[in-house]
């Protein structure tokens, strides 16, 4: 009974919730309005992130890096699209949570085929990871879109920011905890179990995000991004999900065309065995490095703040 509830009922409930959110937006009365330009949008974002004293300088730097060239235009354009669909920032945040639950469900279901015979069920289940990678990427982008909607509509609020942060942390847990019930991090032939690494990465992400929260709570509103930012984590997740899914789909497609083909077997066996473990190791290194660098940055600025207050 429990298996049926999780396998069939759970994803159907999530799908119904997504449809209901979209319906409430589509039938909502919409007003025509003029939005700030992309440049104005980026400068406003910089002001909210402690760069008010040097907006033009930081804007010039951001216009040359991936955040300014790719991420900000995507969130800006995505926000305008969702506004047209009548979706509020909170609805986008809730949709991101629902999709994170879909990812949680999908990884557990796909993990069921991880240890099955290579030429039967494994490539079929493994191919799911390719679609899950798209959901992971979307949830990462939508994390910026909800804030962009609030910025464009000038409805930024503390409650919205609080809700967004809570949902982000829940999503962080779901996208890593889903590996625990699977065999994706276990190497029985070597007698190794890397499941602990998923829990460790969850812990490190929480430490990093808590450091940021305390940094701001102590009055240090100016900060700078480190490699462990959420968008980096999303890209790492997406990359390894894509690798696993693309390899599985290639084997699945080849087997459909020619059941006796073994062209991709050797490389795919390596992918199935090591991809998700290398993924967790990579994330572990990124988060440890980020915590150390961020900790040094915070400590330096706190000492500076203390010396200024004593003068």
C-alpha positions as CSV (number, residue, x, y, z in Angstrom):
1,X,0.0,0.0,0.0
2,X,2.8,2.4,1.0
3,X,4.6,1.6,-2.3
4,X,1.5,2.4,-4.4
5,X,1.0,5.7,-2.5
6,X,4.6,6.8,-3.2
7,X,4.8,5.4,-6.8
8,X,1.5,6.6,-8.2
9,X,-0.5,8.8,-5.8
10,X,2.4,11.1,-4.7
11,X,3.4,12.3,-8.2
12,X,-0.3,12.7,-9.2
13,X,-1.0,14.9,-6.2
14,X,2.1,17.0,-7.1
15,X,0.9,17.3,-10.8
16,X,-2.6,18.4,-9.7
17,X,-1.1,21.1,-7.4
18,X,1.1,22.4,-10.3
19,X,-2.0,22.6,-12.6
20,X,-4.0,24.4,-9.9
21,X,-1.3,27.0,-9.5
22,X,-1.2,27.6,-13.2
23,X,-4.9,27.8,-13.5
24,X,-5.1,30.4,-10.7
25,X,-2.6,32.5,-12.6
26,X,-4.1,32.2,-16.1
27,X,-7.6,33.4,-14.9
28,X,-6.2,36.2,-12.8
29,X,-6.9,39.7,-14.1
30,X,-3.7,41.2,-15.5
31,X,-2.7,44.8,-15.9
32,X,-0.4,46.2,-18.5
33,X,2.7,47.9,-17.1
34,X,6.1,49.2,-18.0
35,X,9.1,47.4,-16.5
36,X,12.5,48.6,-15.6
37,X,15.2,47.8,-18.1
38,X,17.7,44.9,-17.6
39,X,20.4,47.4,-16.6
40,X,18.2,49.0,-14.1
41,X,17.2,45.6,-12.8
42,X,20.8,44.5,-12.3
43,X,21.7,47.8,-10.5
44,X,18.7,47.5,-8.2
45,X,19.7,43.9,-7.4
46,X,23.2,45.1,-6.6
47,X,21.8,47.8,-4.2
48,X,19.9,45.1,-2.4
49,X,23.0,43.0,-2.0
50,X,25.1,45.6,-0.2
51,X,26.7,47.3,-3.2
52,X,24.9,50.6,-3.0
53,X,28.1,52.6,-2.5
54,X,29.7,51.2,-5.7
55,X,26.9,50.2,-8.0
56,X,28.5,51.4,-11.2
57,X,31.8,49.6,-10.4
58,X,30.1,46.3,-9.6
59,X,27.7,46.7,-12.6
60,X,30.7,47.0,-14.9
61,X,32.3,43.9,-13.4
62,X,29.0,41.9,-13.5
63,X,28.4,42.8,-17.2
64,X,31.6,40.8,-18.0
65,X,30.9,37.7,-16.0
66,X,28.5,34.8,-16.5
67,X,26.1,36.1,-13.8
68,X,25.6,39.4,-15.7
69,X,25.7,37.9,-19.2
70,X,23.6,34.8,-18.7
71,X,21.9,34.4,-15.3
72,X,20.5,37.9,-14.7
73,X,19.0,38.1,-18.3
74,X,17.4,34.7,-17.9
75,X,15.8,35.6,-14.5
76,X,14.8,39.0,-15.9
77,X,13.1,37.5,-19.0
78,X,11.6,34.6,-17.0
79,X,10.1,37.0,-14.5
80,X,8.4,39.0,-17.3
81,X,7.0,35.8,-18.8
82,X,5.6,34.5,-15.5
83,X,4.1,38.0,-14.7
84,X,2.2,37.7,-18.0
85,X,1.0,34.3,-16.8
86,X,-0.3,35.9,-13.6
87,X,2.1,34.1,-11.3
88,X,3.3,35.8,-8.1
89,X,6.7,35.4,-6.5
90,X,5.3,33.1,-3.8
91,X,3.6,30.9,-6.4
92,X,6.9,30.5,-8.2
93,X,8.6,29.6,-5.0
94,X,5.9,27.0,-4.2
95,X,6.2,25.6,-7.7
96,X,9.9,25.2,-7.2
97,X,9.2,23.2,-4.0
98,X,6.7,21.0,-5.8
99,X,9.3,20.3,-8.6
100,X,11.9,19.5,-6.0
101,X,9.6,16.9,-4.6
102,X,9.2,15.6,-8.1
103,X,13.0,15.3,-8.4
104,X,13.0,13.5,-5.0
105,X,10.4,11.0,-6.2
106,X,12.1,10.7,-9.6
107,X,15.6,9.9,-8.3
108,X,14.2,7.2,-5.9
109,X,12.2,5.6,-8.8
110,X,15.1,5.8,-11.2
111,X,17.5,4.4,-8.6
112,X,15.3,1.2,-8.6
113,X,16.9,0.3,-11.9
114,X,20.5,1.2,-10.9
115,X,21.5,-2.4,-10.1
116,X,19.3,-4.2,-12.6
117,X,20.7,-5.9,-15.7
118,X,22.4,-3.5,-18.1
119,X,20.5,-4.4,-21.2
120,X,17.0,-4.6,-19.7
121,X,15.7,-2.1,-17.1
122,X,18.8,-0.1,-16.1
123,X,19.1,2.1,-19.2
124,X,15.3,2.8,-19.1
125,X,15.3,3.9,-15.5
126,X,18.6,5.7,-15.9
127,X,17.3,7.8,-18.8
128,X,15.0,9.5,-16.3
129,X,18.0,11.4,-15.0
130,X,18.2,13.4,-18.2
131,X,14.7,14.8,-17.6
132,X,15.4,15.2,-13.9
133,X,18.4,17.3,-14.8
134,X,16.1,19.8,-16.6
135,X,14.0,20.1,-13.5
136,X,17.0,20.6,-11.4
137,X,18.2,23.4,-13.7
138,X,14.7,25.0,-13.7
139,X,14.4,25.0,-9.9
140,X,17.8,26.7,-9.7
141,X,16.7,29.4,-12.2
142,X,13.3,29.8,-10.7
143,X,15.0,30.7,-7.4
144,X,16.1,33.9,-9.1
145,X,12.9,34.4,-11.0
146,X,10.6,34.7,-7.9
147,X,12.8,37.5,-6.6
148,X,13.0,39.1,-10.0
149,X,9.2,39.2,-10.2
150,X,9.0,40.9,-6.8
151,X,11.6,43.4,-8.0
152,X,9.9,44.2,-11.3
153,X,6.5,44.6,-9.6
154,X,8.0,46.4,-6.7
155,X,6.4,44.1,-4.2
156,X,9.5,43.0,-2.4
157,X,8.6,41.8,1.1
158,X,10.3,40.3,4.2
159,X,7.7,37.5,4.3
160,X,8.4,36.6,0.6
161,X,12.1,36.6,1.2
162,X,11.6,34.4,4.3
163,X,9.4,31.9,2.4
164,X,11.9,31.8,-0.5
165,X,14.8,31.0,1.8
166,X,12.9,28.3,3.7
167,X,11.9,26.6,0.4
168,X,15.5,26.8,-0.9
169,X,16.8,25.0,2.1
170,X,14.0,22.3,1.8
171,X,14.9,21.9,-1.9
172,X,18.6,21.6,-0.9
173,X,17.7,18.7,1.4
174,X,15.4,16.9,-1.1
175,X,17.9,16.9,-4.0
176,X,20.5,15.2,-1.9
177,X,18.5,13.2,0.6
178,X,16.8,11.4,-2.3
179,X,20.0,9.4,-2.9
180,X,19.9,7.8,0.6
181,X,17.1,5.2,-0.1
182,X,18.8,4.2,-3.4
183,X,21.9,2.2,-4.2
184,X,23.4,5.0,-6.4
185,X,26.1,5.7,-3.8
186,X,26.9,2.1,-2.9
187,X,29.7,0.0,-4.5
188,X,29.0,-3.6,-3.2
189,X,31.8,-5.1,-5.3
190,X,34.3,-2.8,-3.4
191,X,32.5,-3.0,-0.1
192,X,32.0,0.8,-0.1
193,X,29.0,2.9,0.9
194,X,29.2,6.6,0.2
195,X,25.7,7.4,1.4
196,X,27.2,9.3,4.4
197,X,28.5,11.8,1.9
198,X,25.0,12.9,0.9
199,X,24.2,13.7,4.5
200,X,27.6,15.5,4.9
201,X,26.9,17.7,1.9
202,X,23.5,18.6,3.3
203,X,25.2,19.6,6.6
204,X,27.9,21.6,4.8
205,X,25.3,23.5,2.7
206,X,23.4,24.4,5.8
207,X,26.6,25.6,7.5
208,X,27.4,27.8,4.5
209,X,23.9,29.3,4.3
210,X,23.8,29.8,8.1
211,X,27.1,31.7,7.9
212,X,25.6,34.0,5.3
213,X,22.5,34.6,7.5
214,X,24.6,35.4,10.6
215,X,26.9,37.6,8.4
216,X,23.9,39.7,7.5
217,X,22.4,39.5,11.0
218,X,25.5,41.0,12.5
219,X,25.3,44.1,10.2
220,X,27.7,43.0,7.4
221,X,25.3,43.5,4.5
222,X,28.1,43.7,1.9
223,X,29.2,40.3,0.7
224,X,30.6,38.6,-2.3
225,X,29.8,35.3,-4.0
226,X,31.9,32.2,-3.5
227,X,32.0,29.0,-5.5
228,X,29.5,27.3,-3.2
229,X,26.6,29.6,-4.1
230,X,23.3,27.9,-4.9
231,X,23.6,28.5,-8.6
232,X,26.9,26.6,-8.6
233,X,25.4,23.7,-6.7
234,X,22.5,23.6,-9.2
235,X,24.9,23.5,-12.1
236,X,26.9,20.7,-10.5
237,X,23.7,18.8,-9.8
238,X,22.5,19.3,-13.4
239,X,25.9,18.3,-14.9
240,X,26.0,14.9,-13.2
241,X,22.3,14.2,-13.6
242,X,22.8,14.9,-17.3
243,X,25.9,12.6,-17.6
244,X,24.1,9.7,-16.0
245,X,20.9,10.2,-18.0
246,X,22.6,10.8,-21.3
247,X,24.7,7.7,-21.0
248,X,21.6,5.6,-20.0
249,X,19.5,7.0,-22.8
250,X,22.3,6.2,-25.3
251,X,22.4,2.6,-24.2
252,X,18.6,2.4,-24.1
253,X,18.3,3.8,-27.7
254,X,21.1,1.6,-29.0
255,X,19.5,-1.5,-27.5
256,X,16.2,-0.7,-29.1
257,X,17.8,-0.4,-32.5
258,X,20.1,-3.4,-32.1
259,X,19.5,-5.7,-29.0
260,X,22.8,-7.4,-29.5
261,X,24.8,-4.1,-29.6
262,X,27.4,-3.7,-26.9
263,X,29.1,-0.5,-28.2
264,X,28.5,1.6,-25.0
265,X,28.6,-1.1,-22.4
266,X,32.1,-0.5,-21.0
267,X,31.8,3.3,-20.8
268,X,28.2,3.0,-19.4
269,X,29.2,0.6,-16.7
270,X,31.8,3.1,-15.5
271,X,29.2,5.9,-15.6
272,X,26.7,3.8,-13.6
273,X,29.4,2.9,-11.1
274,X,31.1,6.2,-10.5
275,X,29.2,9.2,-11.8
276,X,27.0,9.8,-8.7
277,X,29.9,9.2,-6.3
278,X,32.2,11.6,-8.2
279,X,29.3,14.1,-8.0
280,X,29.1,13.9,-4.2
281,X,32.9,14.1,-3.9
282,X,32.9,17.2,-6.1
283,X,30.2,18.9,-4.1
284,X,31.9,18.0,-0.9
285,X,35.2,19.7,-2.1
286,X,33.3,22.8,-3.3
287,X,31.4,23.2,0.0
288,X,34.5,22.7,2.2
289,X,36.5,25.2,0.1
290,X,33.6,27.7,0.2
291,X,33.1,27.5,3.9
292,X,36.8,28.1,4.6
293,X,37.0,31.1,2.2
294,X,33.7,32.6,3.4
295,X,34.7,32.1,7.0
296,X,37.9,34.0,6.4
297,X,36.0,36.8,4.6
298,X,33.5,37.1,7.4
299,X,36.1,37.0,10.2
300,X,38.1,39.7,8.5
301,X,35.1,42.0,8.1
302,X,33.9,41.4,11.6
303,X,37.3,42.4,13.0
304,X,37.2,45.5,10.8
305,X,33.7,46.3,12.1
306,X,34.8,45.8,15.7
307,X,37.8,48.1,15.3
308,X,35.7,50.8,13.7
309,X,33.1,50.6,16.6
310,X,35.9,51.0,19.2
311,X,37.4,54.1,17.6
